[in-house]
């Protein structure tokens, strides 16, 4: 059995309980060494075989999994954040399916959630944006033309860019060309939730120079949008005058006073 497990965004205690249990029971662990906190491996049992996938190809990974399966062993494939985002798990799952090796997936805290937590932000603010766009700049991995940053930027929604820290010059150009005003708030969050986490705030127009100034070249997320500062509307869900399935609407203080006035007259 192969378990794909999300390691979480960095801090060793941000893995799920299920993920940690699977790690503790694994006979073989293949972890993404470039971004997974090695502290997570402390729970491994004695004799567990550990492989760092940073130096392996898909074929190498498959060979390890296949061998483990032949021997009746349990394997954990530990991916950074949540495996469903830029995790290259689909190709592994397809290979396993072909070989009729059973697998399942345990989700993790993605770094875009870790980054929001690190800066105390909410991506979906009423009156600001109700949409989060997750994307990346085209690098060696192509991005479909219809998803070019400048076309996504048209919406001026909240946006998180993965894998783009080395391409900020082009990124900021595309963001502005697409529609974000140059002074739109932006943040660069480096190693969110790791002990050496760093966060810097700037604007879309100053993304490139800010990253240069702080020597941030990788392992960072770029957050863009008005959710980062400024006005917003309060939520309907917790508004006293708004009824939900679980709570009747209360009178607002103003309405209450008005009624009291009326009753007196
Ligand atoms: N599956 C992962 C993403 C893997 S792609 C997830 O859900 O988070 C690798 C990219 O993710 C990095 O280049 C960087 O842009 C981002 N990243 C991963 N961990 C990060 C962290 N702790 N802080 C900031 N960015 C991170």
Boltz pocket constraint, residues with backbone or C-beta under 6 A from the ligand:
constraints:
  - pocket:
      binder: B
      contacts: [[A, 9], [A, 10], [A, 35], [A, 79], [A, 80], [A, 81], [A, 82], [A, 83], [A, 84], [A, 85], [A, 86], [A, 87], [A, 109], [A, 110], [A, 111], [A, 112], [A, 114], [A, 115], [A, 161], [A, 162], [A, 163], [A, 164], [A, 189], [A, 190], [A, 191], [A, 192], [A, 193], [A, 194], [A, 218], [A, 219], [A, 220], [A, 221]]
      max_distance: 6.0
